[in-house]
Amino acid sequence: MEDHLFLFNAIAIFSSLTFAIVIHAVCKWAKVSFPVGLLVGGFFGAYAIQNFGWSLFDNFQFSPSMVFYVFLPTLIFESAYNLNFRQFRGVFGEVALMATFGLFVSMFIVAAGLHYFLDIPWGISFLFGALISATDPVAVLAVFKELRAPKKLTTIVDGESLLNDGTALVVFQFVKAVVVSGTIFLTPKTFLAESGHFVLSLVEGLAVGTILGWVFAHAISKSKSKGVQLTLSLILAHATFLFAEGILHVSGILATMAAGMLVGNYGQRKLTAKTREIFAEIWEFMGFIANSLIFLLLGMKFVQIDFLEHWVLVLTSAGLVIFVARPFSVFLSFAISNLFRKDYEKISFSFQTIAFWGGIRGALAAAAVLLIPESFVYFPELLAMTAGTVLATFLLNVTTISALLKKLKFIDFTVSEKIQKFEAEILIDEEVRSHLEKIKDKDYISEKIFDKLEKDYSRAEDRAISNLKKLQQRLKKKSSREIEKILMYHALGIEKKCYENLLEHYEISEERFCVIRESIYRQLDRLDRDELPEERKSPIKYAPEIPKEVPEFNEIPFEGVRNFFQNLFVNYRKRKILERLQHYRARRIAGAKVIFDFEKLREHHAIFGEKDILDNIIERYKGWHKNAQEKVEQLEKKFPKIVVPARMKIAKNSCFKKERKCQKEFCGKGLISEKVYQDLKENLEKKVEDNLNESRSFFE
């Protein structure tokens, strides 16, 4: 019997996934949001199952346990893993305010509305207000991704949901204990105690997630097996939630969020570019599976609810949540946060509007209501109100948010993006024409085919050049400024990529990389505020300073203690010397790369801007490059015993990279056998590992 039950469940799961793939294809064709299609598909699929009496799906149903312990950790971790911490930090005030203050405002408005309009008891009204406050941005974020909405907007919506889910669940559990279970008797004393427990649960949840995330991030970085790395991340996502929620009884959602963000931001830096790409693909796949099953099962659950019997409750509760509580709580939260921001940092009304309309209710709200015992007198009403609100937000908000994004011009190209588009088209058309020349010379294509394709790409390039010129003429003086900003974005992007490569090959420490990367981000922020480099008010020095001399610590009486402190200071000074070497060496390499690319741009693509703009940027980087080169030479001259061995280790690593490339090439060409290749590879990997270990101990 157990074997048959397992078999039936396995068939049900894979049948559901197959159905989800069909729905995905239909949604793509019909241009409908995939989660909406899943919800509707699950609804009608369950209706068909009921009518045809397919017992296969009897044991495959939406349940709180499945949501909390299987799907939710996956979805939370996947979202947190892809959430940029720096962007999240920039809007944390707004997000935290909406997830706490906004949550309570929304809950009170919903409760008051239900109590005064429908005469529902205060306890039940607050219970519904708490459970319906958990937002689910999956469907909205899918639209954002498709329409390429601004990253800041995506971060606000996604970040609010991650924090909001944790706070809403804790509040719901408290209200449920008061209203349903009766395990907490509400008095001023218990209210204060539970308020303290609420804050403690959130803080402890974040602490647990941070600790486990840090431990697993190090374990992932130490492993060389991609299978082990991915398995560790999967264990982390679910173990964090289970440990926090099930054992410590703190916020498992916030714990998983903290762990995901730490691995996705801090842990990622320790992985190779290829491994990072695999991680992103695997977690996108995991998110797809979880979303497919959760929304299908949710749709199947909704078919069991008699909406007609409770239509007044459903319409009233959905209206209160969507049109009263949500906008009031969101706009009030942003109004408060904007009071503490500078003018250029304030969140605009258009951003606030999308955040309000993107407050979708989903699986967590449905799972929360199912935690209420079916024997509870108000359970049917609460279930109908929750399901109705979830359906309303999906069918109304999700289906119209793309139109709202277009109306508020979020998908329109800015001036910078228009210039970028035309410039990219010119570069691409030119590269393709060069490629056509090469394959024609090799007789891969005929003269006739070459002529036809070359003319097509020439016309496309001419159109892009014409469009760029028209835009420049229309913008006049502003065009030059926009072009310089675009070129600086490009230069900073080149720099950042160089620093990431240096980190990946242990040619710069993680600490120094973070300092330099933060400098890049600050420069990008200034460009976003329409501030060019020469307009910077005060230069920021972020190269580490070296103590001038080693003190003798003569005032310490004991020689052993005196030697200990002296050695400690010597090591500290050595570390500062190496950090300074890394800093200026990295700046020199990145500067050289920017100069090379921009001189090529100046030589072949004068249309991209006035010559003096390119000259100005190139000269700026030449000055930085020369300064960095001089600093490196000064360090080597002043501290040869420290700097020369460090540069030797870096040079060895470069030679090893060349060796690896040669070995692979020789094997591919048949110059050496697979057996010889593997032997050479193993010997090289041992040398590489030894050198990297020395580099790590030297630089970190």
C-alpha positions in Angstrom: 0.0 0.0 0.0 2.8 2.4 0.9 4.6 1.6 -2.4 1.4 2.4 -4.3 0.9 5.6 -2.4 4.5 6.7 -3.1 4.1 5.8 -6.8 0.8 7.7 -7.1 2.4 10.8 -5.5 5.4 10.6 -7.8 3.1 10.4 -10.8 1.0 13.3 -9.5 4.1 15.5 -9.0 5.5 14.8 -12.5 2.1 15.1 -14.1 1.7 18.5 -12.3 5.1 19.6 -13.6 4.2 18.5 -17.1 0.9 20.5 -16.8 3.0 23.5 -15.6 5.2 23.4 -18.7 2.1 23.3 -20.9 0.7 26.3 -19.0 4.0 28.1 -19.4 3.8 27.7 -23.2 0.2 28.9 -23.2 1.0 31.9 -21.0 3.9 32.9 -23.2 1.7 32.7 -26.3 -1.2 34.6 -24.7 1.2 37.0 -22.9 -0.2 36.2 -19.5 1.8 36.1 -16.3 2.9 32.5 -15.6 1.9 32.5 -11.9 -1.6 33.7 -12.9 -1.8 30.9 -15.5 -0.7 28.4 -12.9 -3.4 29.6 -10.4 -6.1 29.5 -13.0 -4.8 26.2 -14.5 -4.8 24.6 -11.0 -8.3 25.8 -10.4 -9.8 24.3 -13.6 -7.5 21.3 -13.4 -8.9 20.5 -9.9 -12.4 21.0 -11.3 -11.7 18.5 -14.0 -10.2 16.0 -11.5 -13.3 16.3 -9.3 -15.7 15.7 -12.2 -13.7 12.8 -13.7 -13.0 11.2 -10.2 -9.2 10.8 -10.7 -8.1 9.3 -7.3 -4.5 9.8 -8.3 -4.5 13.4 -6.9 -6.4 12.6 -3.7 -3.3 12.7 -1.5 -1.5 15.4 -3.4 -3.0 18.6 -1.9 -2.0 22.1 -0.8 -0.9 21.9 2.9 0.8 24.4 5.3 3.5 21.9 6.1 4.4 21.5 2.4 4.5 25.2 2.0 6.5 26.0 5.1 9.1 23.3 5.0 9.5 22.4 1.3 8.5 25.3 -0.9 9.0 28.4 1.3 12.7 27.9 2.1 13.4 27.4 -1.6 11.6 30.5 -2.7 13.0 32.7 0.1 16.5 31.5 -0.4 16.3 31.9 -4.2 15.0 35.5 -3.9 17.5 36.4 -1.2 20.4 34.8 -3.1 19.7 37.1 -6.1 19.0 40.2 -4.0 21.9 42.7 -4.3 22.9 43.6 -0.7 24.1 47.1 -1.7 20.9 47.9 -3.5 18.9 46.4 -0.6 20.9 48.5 1.9 20.0 51.6 -0.1 16.3 51.1 0.4 16.4 49.2 3.7 14.7 52.1 5.6 11.6 52.0 3.3 11.5 48.3 3.2 11.8 47.9 7.0 9.2 50.6 7.6 6.7 48.9 5.3 7.4 45.5 6.9 6.8 46.7 10.4 5.0 50.0 10.7 3.2 49.5 7.4 2.2 46.0 8.4 0.5 47.1 11.6 -1.2 50.0 9.9 -2.6 47.7 7.2 -3.6 45.1 9.8 -5.5 47.7 11.8 -7.3 49.2 8.8 -8.4 45.8 7.6 -9.6 44.8 11.1 -11.4 48.1 11.6 -13.1 47.9 8.2 -14.3 44.3 8.8 -15.5 45.1 12.3 -17.5 48.3 11.4 -18.7 47.3 8.0 -19.5 43.6 8.5 -19.8 43.5 12.3 -17.1 40.8 12.6 -15.6 40.5 16.1 -12.3 42.4 16.7 -10.3 39.3 17.3 -11.3 37.6 14.1 -10.8 40.9 12.2 -7.3 41.2 13.5 -6.6 37.6 12.7 -7.5 38.1 9.1 -5.6 41.4 9.0 -2.5 39.6 10.2 -2.6 36.6 7.9 -3.4 38.6 4.8 -0.5 41.0 5.3 2.1 38.6 3.9 3.0 39.7 0.4 4.1 37.4 -2.5 5.9 39.3 -5.3 6.7 36.3 -7.5 4.1 37.2 -10.2 5.0 40.9 -10.1 8.7 40.3 -10.3 8.2 38.1 -13.3 6.5 41.1 -15.0 9.4 43.3 -13.8 11.9 41.0 -15.3 10.1 40.8 -18.6 9.7 44.6 -18.9 13.2 45.3 -17.5 11.9 47.5 -14.7 14.5 49.5 -12.7 16.6 47.4 -10.3 15.8 49.8 -7.4 12.1 49.2 -7.9 12.6 45.4 -8.0 14.7 45.6 -4.8 11.9 47.6 -3.0 9.2 45.1 -3.9 11.3 41.9 -3.4 12.9 43.2 -0.2 9.6 44.3 1.3 8.2 40.8 0.7 11.2 39.0 2.3 11.0 41.1 5.5 7.2 41.4 5.4 6.7 37.6 5.3 8.9 37.1 8.4 7.2 39.9 10.4 3.6 39.0 9.2 4.1 35.3 10.2 5.3 36.2 13.7 2.3 38.6 14.2 -0.1 36.0 12.8 1.1 33.4 15.2 0.7 35.7 18.2 -2.9 36.8 17.1 -3.8 33.1 16.5 -2.5 32.2 20.0 -4.8 34.9 21.4 -7.9 34.4 19.3 -8.0 30.7 18.2 -5.8 28.7 20.6 -6.4 30.8 23.7 -2.9 30.0 24.9 -2.2 33.7 25.4 -4.5 35.9 27.4 -4.1 39.5 26.2 -3.3 41.9 29.0 -1.0 45.0 28.9 1.7 42.8 30.5 1.4 40.0 27.9 1.2 42.5 25.1 4.5 44.1 26.2 6.0 40.7 26.6 4.9 39.5 23.2 6.1 42.7 21.6 9.5 42.0 23.0 9.3 38.5 21.8 8.4 39.8 18.3 11.5 42.0 18.1 13.7 39.2 19.6 12.3 36.7 17.1 13.2 38.9 14.2 16.7 39.7 15.6 17.5 36.1 16.5 16.2 34.9 13.1 18.6 37.3 11.3 21.5 36.3 13.6 20.9 32.5 13.1 20.8 33.0 9.3 23.9 35.2 9.3 25.9 32.6 11.3 24.8 29.6 9.3 25.2 31.5 6.0 28.8 32.5 7.0 29.7 28.9 7.9 28.2 27.4 4.8 29.6 30.2 2.5 33.1 29.2 3.8 32.4 25.5 3.3 31.1 26.2 -0.2 34.2 28.2 -1.1 36.6 25.5 0.2 35.0 22.7 -1.9 36.1 22.2 -5.5 33.2 20.0 -6.4 30.3 21.9 -8.0 27.9 19.1 -6.9 29.0 19.5 -3.3 28.7 23.3 -3.5 25.2 23.1 -4.8 24.2 20.5 -2.3 25.5 22.6 0.6 23.5 25.6 -0.6 20.3 23.3 -0.8 21.0 22.1 2.8 21.6 25.6 4.0 18.3 26.9 2.6 16.2 24.2 4.3 18.3 23.5 7.4 18.3 27.2 8.3 14.5 27.4 8.1 14.0 24.1 10.0 16.6 25.0 12.7 15.3 28.5 13.2 11.5 27.9 13.0 11.3 24.3 14.3 13.9 24.2 17.0 14.7 27.8 18.1 11.2 29.1 17.4 12.5 32.3 15.8 11.7 33.7 12.4 12.7 31.0 9.9 11.9 33.3 7.0 14.3 36.0 8.1 16.9 33.4 9.0 16.7 31.9 5.5 16.7 35.4 4.0 19.9 36.4 5.8 21.6 33.1 4.9 20.6 33.5 1.2 21.8 37.1 1.0 25.1 36.3 2.7 25.9 33.4 0.3 24.6 35.4 -2.7 26.7 38.5 -1.9 29.6 37.4 0.2 29.9 33.7 -0.7 29.7 34.4 -4.4 32.9 36.3 -4.5 34.8 33.2 -3.5 33.4 31.2 -6.5 34.6 31.1 -10.1 32.6 32.9 -12.7 31.4 29.6 -14.2 30.3 28.3 -10.8 28.4 31.5 -10.1 26.6 31.0 -13.4 25.7 27.4 -12.5 24.5 28.5 -9.1 22.2 31.1 -10.6 20.8 28.6 -13.1 20.2 25.9 -10.5 18.4 28.2 -8.1 16.4 29.6 -10.9 15.4 26.0 -11.8 14.6 25.3 -8.1 12.4 28.5 -8.0 10.6 27.4 -11.1 9.8 24.0 -9.7 8.6 25.4 -6.3 6.5 28.1 -7.9 4.9 25.7 -10.4 3.8 23.3 -7.8 2.8 25.8 -5.2 0.5 27.8 -7.4 -1.0 24.8 -9.1 -1.8 23.3 -5.7 -3.2 26.7 -4.5 -5.5 26.8 -7.5 -6.6 23.2 -6.7 -7.4 24.2 -3.2 -9.5 27.2 -4.3 -11.9 25.0 -6.3 -13.1 23.5 -3.0 -14.3 26.9 -1.7 -17.8 28.2 -2.1 -17.2 31.8 -3.0 -20.9 32.5 -3.8 -21.9 31.7 -0.2 -19.5 34.3 1.2 -19.5 36.8 -1.7 -20.1 39.9 0.5 -17.2 38.9 2.8 -14.9 38.2 -0.2 -15.6 41.5 -2.0 -15.4 43.6 1.2 -12.2 42.0 2.5 -10.5 42.1 -1.0 -11.5 45.8 -1.4 -10.3 46.8 2.0 -6.9 45.1 1.5 -6.3 46.3 -2.1 -7.8 49.7 -2.2 -7.7 51.0 1.4 -5.1 49.2 3.7 -2.4 48.7 1.1 -2.2 52.2 -0.4 -2.5 53.9 3.0 0.2 51.8 4.6 2.6 52.1 1.6 2.3 55.8 1.0 2.4 56.7 4.7 5.6 54.6 5.1 7.3 56.3 2.2 6.2 59.7 3.4 7.9 59.1 6.7 11.1 57.6 5.2 11.3 60.5 2.6 11.5 63.0 5.5 14.9 61.6 6.4 16.3 61.5 2.9 18.1 64.1 0.8 16.1 65.4 -2.2 18.0 63.2 -4.8 17.5 60.1 -2.6 13.7 60.4 -2.0 11.6 57.6 -3.4 9.4 59.1 -6.2 5.6 58.9 -6.3 5.8 56.6 -9.3 7.9 54.1 -7.4 5.5 54.3 -4.5 2.6 53.6 -6.8 4.1 50.4 -8.2 5.1 49.3 -4.7 1.5 49.7 -3.6 0.0 47.9 -6.7 2.6 45.2 -6.4 1.5 44.1 -3.0 0.2 40.7 -4.1 -1.1 38.1 -1.7 -0.2 34.5 -2.3 0.8 31.2 -1.0 2.0 32.2 2.5 -1.3 33.9 3.3 -3.1 30.7 2.1 -0.8 28.5 4.1 -1.3 30.7 7.2 -5.1 30.4 7.1 -4.9 26.6 6.9 -3.0 26.6 10.2 -6.3 27.6 11.8 -8.2 24.5 12.9 -11.2 23.6 10.6 -13.3 23.2 13.8 -12.8 26.9 14.5 -16.2 28.7 14.1 -15.0 31.4 11.7 -12.7 29.1 9.6 -15.0 28.9 6.5 -15.3 32.7 6.4 -11.6 33.3 6.9 -10.7 30.7 4.2 -13.1 32.3 1.7 -11.9 35.8 2.5 -8.2 34.8 2.1 -8.7 32.8 -1.1 -10.9 35.7 -2.5 -8.2 38.3 -1.7 -5.4 36.1 -3.2 -7.4 35.6 -6.4 -8.4 39.3 -6.6 -4.7 40.5 -6.3 -3.6 37.9 -9.0 -6.4 38.6 -11.4 -6.5 42.4 -10.9 -3.0 43.6 -9.8 -0.8 41.1 -11.7 -2.7 41.4 -15.0 -2.6 45.2 -14.9 0.8 46.0 -13.5 2.5 45.9 -16.9 0.1 48.5 -18.2 0.8 50.6 -15.0 4.6 50.3 -15.6 4.1 51.5 -19.2 1.8 54.4 -18.1 4.4 55.6 -15.5 7.1 55.3 -18.2 9.2 52.8 -16.3 9.9 50.8 -19.5 10.8 53.9 -21.6 14.4 54.4 -22.5 16.2 57.3 -20.7 18.4 59.6 -22.7 21.4 57.6 -21.6 19.8 54.3 -22.6 18.8 55.7 -26.0 22.4 56.7 -26.7 23.7 53.3 -25.4 21.3 51.5 -27.7 22.4 53.3 -30.8 26.1 53.0 -29.9 25.6 49.3 -29.2 23.9 48.8 -32.6 26.8 50.6 -34.4 29.4 48.5 -32.6 27.6 45.2 -33.2 27.0 46.0 -36.9 30.6 46.8 -37.4 31.8 43.7 -35.6 29.5 41.5 -37.8 30.7 43.2 -41.0 34.3 42.5 -39.9 33.3 38.8 -39.2 31.7 38.6 -42.7 35.0 39.8 -44.2 36.9 37.0 -42.4 34.6 34.2 -43.4 34.4 35.4 -47.0 38.3 35.4 -47.2 38.2 31.8 -46.0 35.6 30.9 -48.7 33.0 29.9 -46.1 30.5 32.1 -47.9 30.1 33.2 -51.5 30.7 36.7 -52.8 26.9 37.0 -53.5 25.9 36.1 -49.9 28.6 38.4 -48.6 27.4 41.4 -50.6 23.8 40.9 -49.5 24.6 40.5 -45.8 27.2 43.3 -45.9 24.7 45.7 -47.4 22.1 44.8 -44.8 24.4 45.4 -41.9 25.8 48.6 -43.5 22.3 50.0 -43.8 21.5 49.1 -40.2 24.7 50.8 -39.1 23.9 53.9 -41.1 20.4 54.0 -39.5 22.0 53.8 -36.0 24.5 56.5 -36.8 21.7 58.7 -38.2 19.6 58.1 -35.1 22.5 58.9 -32.8 23.3 62.1 -34.7 19.6 63.2 -34.6 19.5 62.6 -30.8 22.7 64.5 -30.3 21.5 67.4 -32.3 18.2 67.5 -30.4 19.9 67.4 -27.0 22.7 69.7 -28.0 24.8 70.5 -24.9 23.0 67.9 -22.8 24.1 65.2 -25.3 27.8 65.7 -24.5 27.1 65.4 -20.8 25.1 62.2 -21.3 27.8 60.7 -23.5 30.5 61.4 -20.9 28.3 59.8 -18.3 27.8 56.7 -20.5 31.5 56.5 -21.2 32.3 56.7 -17.4 29.8 53.9 -16.7 31.6 51.9 -19.3 35.0 52.7 -17.8 33.9 51.8 -14.3 32.4 48.6 -15.6 35.8 47.7 -17.1 37.5 48.5 -13.8 35.1 46.4 -11.8 35.5 43.4 -14.1 39.3 43.6 -13.8 39.1 43.7 -10.0 36.8 40.6 -10.0 39.3 38.7 -12.2 42.1 39.6 -9.8 40.1 38.4 -6.8 39.2 35.2 -8.6 42.9 34.4 -9.2 44.0 35.5 -5.6 45.9 38.5 -6.9 44.1 40.8 -4.5 42.6 40.0 -1.1 38.9 40.0 -0.5 39.2 42.8 2.0 41.0 45.1 -0.5 38.6 44.0 -3.3 35.6 45.1 -1.2 37.2 48.5 -0.5 37.9 49.2 -4.2 34.5 47.8 -5.3 32.8 50.2 -2.8 34.7 53.0 -4.4 33.4 52.0 -7.8 29.8 51.9 -6.4 30.3 55.4 -5.0 31.3 56.7 -8.4 28.4 55.0 -10.0 26.1 56.6 -7.4 27.5 60.0 -8.3 26.9 59.4 -12.0 23.3 58.4 -11.2 23.0 61.8 -9.4 24.3 63.5 -12.6 27.7 64.3 -11.0 30.8 63.8 -13.2 34.2 62.9 -11.7 35.6 66.4 -11.9 32.6 67.8 -10.1 33.3 65.7 -7.0 33.5 68.0 -4.0 36.1 66.2 -2.0 38.4 63.3 -3.1 38.2 60.1 -0.9 41.5 58.4 -0.1 41.0 54.7 0.2 44.5 53.3 -0.3 45.8 51.9 3.1 48.4 54.0 4.9 51.6 52.3 6.1 53.0 53.1 9.6 56.3 54.9 9.1 58.4 52.9 11.5 58.2 50.0 14.0 58.2 51.2 17.6 60.5 49.4 20.0 58.0 49.2 22.9 60.8 49.9 25.4 58.3 50.9 28.1 57.2 47.2 28.4 59.4 45.6 31.1 59.3 41.9 30.0 61.3 41.0 27.0 59.0 38.2 25.9 55.9 40.5 26.0 57.9 43.3 24.4 58.9 41.0 21.5 55.3 39.7 21.1 53.9 43.2 20.6 56.8 44.2 18.4 56.2 41.1 16.1 52.5 41.9 16.1 53.2 45.4 14.9 55.7 44.1 12.3 53.1 41.7 10.9 50.5 44.5 10.9 52.9 46.8 9.0 53.7 44.0 6.5 50.0 43.5 5.9 49.5 47.2 5.2 52.4 47.2 2.8 50.9 44.3 0.9 47.4 45.9 0.9 48.9 49.0 -0.6 50.7 47.0 -3.2 47.5 45.1 -4.1 45.6 48.4 -4.3 47.9 50.2 -6.7 48.7 47.2 -8.7 45.0 46.6 -9.2 44.4 50.2 -10.1 47.3 50.1 -12.6 46.0 47.0 -14.3 42.4 48.3 -14.5 43.6 51.7 -15.7 45.6 50.2 -18.5 42.6 48.2 -19.6 40.4 51.2 -19.7 43.0 53.2 -21.6 43.4 50.4 -24.2 39.7 50.1 -24.8 39.0 53.8 -24.9 41.9 54.5 -27.3 40.4 51.9 -29.6 37.0 53.6 -29.3 38.5 57.0 -30.1 40.3 55.6 -33.1 37.3 53.8 -34.7 34.2 55.4 -33.3 34.4 59.2 -33.2 30.6 59.4 -33.6 30.2 58.3 -30.0 31.1 61.7 -28.7 33.2 64.7 -29.2 36.9 63.9 -29.3 37.7 66.0 -26.3 35.3 63.9 -24.1 37.2 60.7 -25.0 40.6 62.6 -24.6 39.5 63.9 -21.2 38.6 60.4 -19.9 41.8 58.8 -21.4 44.0 61.5 -19.9 42.2 61.1 -16.5 43.0 57.3 -16.5 46.5 57.9 -17.8 47.1 60.1 -14.8 45.7 57.4 -12.4 47.7 54.7 -14.2 50.9 56.7 -13.9 50.3 57.4 -10.3 49.6 53.8 -9.5 52.7 52.6 -11.4 54.9 55.1 -9.4 53.4 53.9 -6.1 54.2 50.3 -7.0 57.7 51.1 -7.9 58.2 53.2 -4.7 56.9 50.2 -2.6 59.3 47.8 -4.3 62.2 50.1 -3.8 61.4 50.9 -0.2 60.3 47.3 0.9 62.0 44.9 -1.5 62.0 41.9 0.9 58.2 42.1 1.1 57.1 43.3 -2.3 59.4 41.3 -4.6 58.3 37.9 -3.2 54.6 39.0 -3.4 55.0 40.0 -7.0 56.9 36.7 -7.7 53.9 34.7 -6.5 51.6 36.7 -8.7 53.8 36.2 -11.7 54.0 32.4 -11.0 50.2 32.3 -11.0 50.2 34.0 -14.4 52.6 31.4 -15.8 50.5 28.6 -14.4 47.4 30.0 -16.3 49.4 29.9 -19.5 50.6 26.4 -18.8 47.0 25.2 -18.3 45.9 26.8 -21.6 48.8 25.1 -23.5 48.1 21.7 -22.0 44.4 21.9 -23.0 45.3 23.1 -26.5 47.9 20.3 -27.0 45.5 17.7 -25.9 42.7 19.0 -28.1 45.1 19.0 -31.2 46.3 15.4 -30.4 49.8 16.5 -29.7 49.6 14.7 -26.3 47.4 11.8 -25.3 44.7 12.0 -22.7 46.8 10.1 -20.3 49.8 12.5 -20.7 47.4 15.4 -20.4 45.9 14.2 -17.1 49.4 13.6 -15.7 50.5 17.1 -16.7 47.3 18.6 -15.4 47.6 16.9 -12.0 51.2 18.1 -11.5 50.2 21.6 -12.5 47.2 21.6 -10.2 49.5 20.7 -7.3 51.8 23.6 -8.1 48.9 25.9 -8.5 47.4 24.9 -5.1 50.7 25.3 -3.3 51.2 28.8 -4.9 47.6 29.8 -4.1 47.9 28.7 -0.5 51.1 30.8 -0.2 49.3 33.7 -1.9 46.3 33.4 0.5 48.6 33.4 3.6 50.6 36.2 2.1 47.7 38.5 1.1 45.0 37.7 3.7 
